[in-house]
Amino acid sequence: MGSAILSGLLKSGFNPDNVSVSTKSTESAERLTDELGVLSFAMENGDDANQMAVAGANVVLIAVKPAYVTEVLADIADSLDDNALIISVAAGITTATMETLLPEDVGVVRAMPNTPAIVGRAITGISAGSRATDWAVETTVQLFNTVGKSLVLAESKIDELGTISGSGPAYVFFLIEALTAAAKQKGFSDSEAELLVNETFLGASELLIASGKSPVELRKQVTSPNGTTERAIARMTQADLEQMFIEATDAALARSKELASGN
């Protein structure tokens, strides 16, 4: 996710000279410098890579797996500038937990973006910690608006949001996989099936946005009475897709809580 946010941010025109990053390997650090022009530090080259990356920064983005968040915060706490802003994109780790590891003048904001940040189409949920100022929230919104759109909400909803928009692209890709397989079963070649399905999903999404109509309205427009689409929708309804998505997102939420507890 960190790479996705960084790529999208730089594509929006953000100056790479104002960005420094830390990563595990020398190889990945060199790649980020060569490809993106940012200043990179590798933990493989020294235990102070994280401290060097945050030195002088007024905004610090924490984009590591949830199990490593507390370790990273403890590592950088003494190297942060006064009144620095910490933005975490880790699922399950609360702002209250992070605040206990940081100086009292450091504010914390949680953000839950998704991978379409790479193409400037992310949707990001943003929640402020108890010490986060209006400036902190506004700065976070401005940051993530460079890679899409954002939604400020209560922290109690941030993990739930992650199960919808955070994991959502994978759900869409999974549906595309399934429909592509169905197209191949109907005799289309790989390239034909991919073109048919990918463009159908893209066109339907753009139509949804451009029309201003609800998905229900648009679905009904395509579904003629006693027609082929109605027969297909009836079969999908038998599978109770709505309940399946509820159960799937519940499972994702449960796993988010497990990750937050280190399991």
C-alpha positions in Angstrom: 0.0 0.0 0.0 2.9 2.4 0.7 4.2 1.9 -2.8 0.7 2.5 -4.2 0.2 5.7 -2.3 3.7 7.0 -3.2 3.3 6.2 -6.9 -0.1 7.9 -7.0 1.1 10.9 -5.0 4.1 11.5 -7.4 1.9 11.0 -10.5 -0.3 13.8 -9.1 2.7 16.2 -9.4 4.1 16.1 -5.9 7.8 16.9 -5.8 9.9 13.8 -5.1 12.6 16.0 -3.6 10.3 16.5 -0.6 9.9 12.8 0.0 12.2 10.4 2.0 11.4 6.7 2.6 12.8 3.8 4.5 12.5 0.2 3.4 14.0 -3.2 4.3 16.4 -3.9 1.5 19.0 -2.0 -0.3 17.6 -3.2 -3.6 14.2 -1.8 -3.0 15.7 1.5 -1.7 17.8 1.9 -4.8 14.8 1.1 -7.0 12.7 3.7 -5.4 15.4 6.3 -5.8 16.1 5.3 -9.4 12.5 5.0 -10.5 10.8 7.7 -8.4 13.6 10.1 -7.5 12.9 10.0 -3.7 15.5 9.8 -1.0 15.6 6.2 0.3 17.2 4.6 3.3 17.5 0.8 3.7 17.3 -0.9 7.1 19.7 -3.5 5.6 22.4 -0.8 5.6 21.8 0.4 9.2 19.4 0.3 12.1 18.8 4.0 11.9 17.1 4.0 8.5 13.7 4.8 9.9 15.1 7.6 12.0 16.9 9.1 9.1 13.8 9.0 6.9 11.6 10.9 9.4 14.3 13.5 10.3 13.0 17.0 9.5 9.6 15.7 8.3 6.4 17.4 9.4 4.2 14.6 7.9 5.2 10.9 8.4 3.3 8.1 6.6 3.5 4.7 8.3 2.8 2.1 5.7 3.9 -1.2 7.3 1.9 -4.3 8.2 -0.2 -3.9 11.3 2.1 -6.2 13.3 5.0 -3.9 12.9 3.4 -0.5 13.5 4.2 -0.3 17.3 7.7 -1.4 16.6 8.2 1.3 14.0 6.6 4.1 16.1 8.8 3.2 19.0 11.8 3.3 16.7 11.1 6.8 15.3 9.5 8.5 18.4 12.7 10.3 19.5 13.5 11.4 15.9 10.3 13.2 15.1 10.1 16.9 14.8 7.9 18.9 17.3 4.3 18.8 16.3 4.8 16.3 13.5 1.9 14.5 12.1 1.8 10.7 11.9 -0.5 9.1 9.3 -1.0 5.4 9.6 -2.6 3.2 6.9 -2.4 0.0 9.0 -5.7 -1.8 9.6 -6.7 -2.5 13.2 -4.1 -0.3 15.1 -6.0 2.5 16.9 -4.9 6.1 17.2 -5.0 5.6 21.0 -2.5 2.8 20.8 -0.2 4.8 18.6 -0.5 7.9 20.7 0.9 6.0 23.8 4.1 5.5 21.8 4.7 9.0 20.6 5.5 12.4 22.1 2.5 14.4 23.4 2.8 17.1 20.7 2.6 14.5 17.9 -0.8 14.1 16.3 -2.1 10.8 14.8 -4.5 10.3 11.9 -5.5 6.9 10.5 -6.2 6.6 6.8 -7.5 3.6 4.9 -6.9 4.0 1.1 -7.1 1.4 -1.6 -4.8 0.4 -4.4 -6.4 2.4 -7.2 -4.3 5.2 -5.7 -1.8 4.2 -8.3 -4.1 5.6 -11.1 -5.5 8.4 -9.0 -8.8 6.7 -8.2 -8.5 5.8 -4.6 -11.2 6.2 -2.0 -9.7 6.8 1.5 -11.3 6.8 4.9 -9.7 9.2 7.3 -10.1 9.3 11.1 -8.5 11.7 13.6 -6.9 10.8 16.9 -7.5 12.7 20.1 -4.5 14.9 19.5 -5.0 15.6 15.8 -5.6 19.2 15.0 -7.9 20.5 12.2 -4.7 21.2 10.3 -3.7 17.5 10.7 -7.0 16.3 9.3 -7.0 18.9 6.5 -3.4 18.0 5.5 -4.3 14.3 5.4 -7.4 15.0 3.3 -5.2 17.1 0.9 -2.6 14.3 0.7 -5.0 11.6 -0.2 -7.1 13.7 -2.5 -4.1 13.8 -4.7 -4.7 10.1 -5.4 -8.5 10.1 -5.4 -11.3 11.0 -3.0 -11.5 10.9 0.7 -14.1 10.5 3.4 -13.6 11.7 7.0 -15.4 9.5 9.5 -15.3 8.3 13.1 -12.6 5.9 13.9 -15.1 3.3 15.0 -16.0 2.9 11.3 -12.4 2.8 9.8 -12.0 -1.0 10.1 -15.4 -1.6 8.6 -14.5 0.8 5.7 -11.4 -1.3 5.1 -13.5 -4.4 4.4 -15.5 -2.5 1.8 -13.2 -0.1 -0.1 -9.9 -1.3 1.2 -10.4 -4.9 0.1 -13.0 -3.9 -2.5 -10.7 -3.9 -5.5 -9.8 -7.5 -4.9 -13.5 -8.4 -4.8 -14.0 -6.7 -8.1 -11.0 -8.4 -9.6 -12.3 -11.7 -8.4 -15.6 -11.1 -10.1 -13.8 -10.2 -13.3 -11.8 -13.4 -13.0 -15.0 -15.4 -12.7 -16.8 -13.7 -15.6 -13.7 -14.1 -17.8 -13.6 -17.8 -17.0 -17.3 -18.0 -18.0 -16.5 -16.2 -21.3 -13.7 -18.7 -22.0 -16.1 -21.5 -21.3 -18.4 -20.1 -24.0 -15.6 -20.4 -26.5 -13.9 -17.0 -26.5 -10.1 -16.9 -26.6 -8.2 -15.5 -23.7 -7.7 -12.1 -25.4 -11.3 -11.9 -26.5 -12.6 -12.8 -23.1 -10.4 -10.3 -21.3 -11.4 -7.5 -23.7 -15.1 -8.3 -23.4 -15.1 -8.5 -19.6 -12.6 -5.7 -18.8 -14.3 -3.2 -21.0 -17.7 -4.2 -19.7 -16.7 -3.6 -16.1 -15.0 -0.3 -17.1 -17.9 0.9 -19.2 -20.5 -0.1 -16.5 -18.5 1.8 -13.8 -18.2 4.9 -16.0 -21.9 4.7 -16.9 -22.8 4.5 -13.2 -20.8 7.7 -12.4 -21.9 9.6 -15.5 -25.6 8.8 -15.3 -26.2 9.9 -11.7 -28.5 6.9 -11.4 -28.4 4.1 -8.8 -27.1 0.6 -9.6 -30.6 -0.7 -9.1 -32.0 1.7 -11.8 -29.3 0.8 -14.3 -29.6 -2.9 -13.6 -33.4 -2.7 -14.3 -32.7 -0.8 -17.6 -30.6 -3.7 -18.8 -32.9 -6.4 -17.5 -35.8 -6.8 -19.9 -38.8 -8.7 -18.6 -38.6 -12.4 -19.5 -35.2 -11.8 -21.2 -31.8 -13.3 -21.0 -30.4 -10.9 -18.4 -33.4 -11.5 -16.1 -32.7 -15.3 -16.3 -29.1 -14.7 -15.4 -29.9 -12.4 -12.5 -32.5 -14.9 -11.2 -29.7 -17.5 -11.0 -27.4 -15.1 -9.2 -30.2 -14.3 -6.7 -30.5 -17.9 -5.9 -26.9 -17.8 -4.7 -27.8 -15.0 -2.2 -24.9 -12.8 -3.3 -25.9 -10.0 -0.8 -25.6 -12.4 2.2 -22.3 -13.8 0.8 -20.8 -10.3 0.7 -22.0 -9.6 4.2 -20.4 -12.7 5.4 -17.2 -12.1 3.4 -16.8 -8.5 4.8 -17.5 -9.8 8.3 -14.7 -12.3 7.8 -12.4 -9.5 6.6 -13.3 -7.4 9.7 -12.6 -10.4 12.0 -9.2 -10.8 10.4 -8.4 -7.1 10.8 -9.0 -7.4 14.5 -6.7 -10.5 14.6 -3.9 -8.7 12.9 -4.3 -5.8 15.3 -3.8 -8.2 18.2 -0.7 -9.7 16.6 -2.2 -13.0 15.5 
